Amino acid sequence: MGVDHVVLLSQLMIEEVAILVTPVLAVTLVISLLINIVQVVTSLQDQMLSAVPRLLATGAALFFLMPWMWRHLAHYSIGVLGDFHQVLK
């Protein structure tokens, strides 16, 4: 296996991670911004008020996006392992 093939596999893996993580991070970012705006407007600075909704939103995003994430990861794995005979050369 050449260096070019290793670089290509690494690049594909990093792209796949970015695709899978982006929706969850976007949900967390939006919820965090909304909570921060509410805290600034109401002058509430309680840490629990900011942590609990973020955790719940991230958990809900993971729960609802998990089927899509599994399908996407399965297609990626099949694609990588389908060309595995080239790696063994």
C-alpha positions in Angstrom: 0.0 0.0 0.0 1.5 3.3 -1.1 1.5 6.6 0.7 -1.0 8.0 -1.7 -3.5 5.3 -0.8 -3.0 6.0 3.0 -3.5 9.7 2.5 -6.7 9.0 0.4 -8.1 6.7 3.1 -7.3 9.3 5.8 -8.9 12.1 3.9 -12.0 10.0 3.3 -12.2 9.2 7.0 -11.8 12.8 8.1 -14.5 13.9 5.6 -16.8 11.2 7.0 -16.3 12.3 10.5 -17.0 15.9 9.5 -20.3 14.9 7.8 -21.5 12.8 10.7 -20.6 15.3 13.4 -21.8 18.6 11.7 -25.6 18.2 12.4 -25.1 17.5 16.1 -22.7 20.4 16.5 -25.1 22.7 14.6 -27.9 21.8 16.9 -25.7 22.3 20.0 -24.5 25.6 18.7 -28.0 26.9 18.0 -29.3 25.9 21.4 -26.2 27.4 23.1 -26.8 30.7 21.3 -30.4 30.8 22.2 -29.7 30.0 25.9 -27.0 32.7 26.0 -29.4 35.3 24.5 -32.0 34.4 27.1 -29.4 34.6 29.9 -28.2 38.0 28.7 -31.7 39.4 28.4 -32.9 38.0 31.8 -29.6 38.4 33.7 -29.8 34.8 34.8 -26.3 33.4 35.2 -27.1 29.9 36.6 -24.9 27.2 35.2 -27.6 24.5 35.4 -29.8 26.7 33.2 -27.2 26.6 30.4 -25.9 23.0 30.8 -29.1 21.0 31.0 -30.8 22.2 27.8 -27.5 21.8 25.9 -27.2 18.2 27.1 -30.8 17.5 26.3 -30.6 19.0 22.8 -27.4 17.1 22.0 -29.0 13.9 23.3 -32.1 14.5 21.3 -30.1 15.3 18.1 -28.1 12.1 18.5 -31.3 10.1 19.1 -33.1 11.4 16.1 -30.1 11.4 13.7 -28.7 8.0 14.8 -30.5 6.0 12.0 -29.1 8.4 9.3 -25.7 8.3 10.9 -25.7 4.4 11.0 -26.8 4.2 7.3 -24.1 6.7 6.3 -21.4 4.9 8.3 -22.5 1.6 6.8 -22.2 2.9 3.2 -18.8 4.4 4.0 -17.6 1.1 5.6 -18.8 -1.0 2.6 -17.1 1.4 0.3 -13.8 1.2 2.1 -13.9 -2.5 2.7 -15.1 -3.1 -0.9 -11.8 -1.8 -2.2 -9.7 -3.5 0.4 -8.1 -5.9 -2.1 -6.1 -2.9 -3.5 -4.7 -2.3 0.0 -3.3 -5.8 0.2 -1.3 -5.4 -2.9 
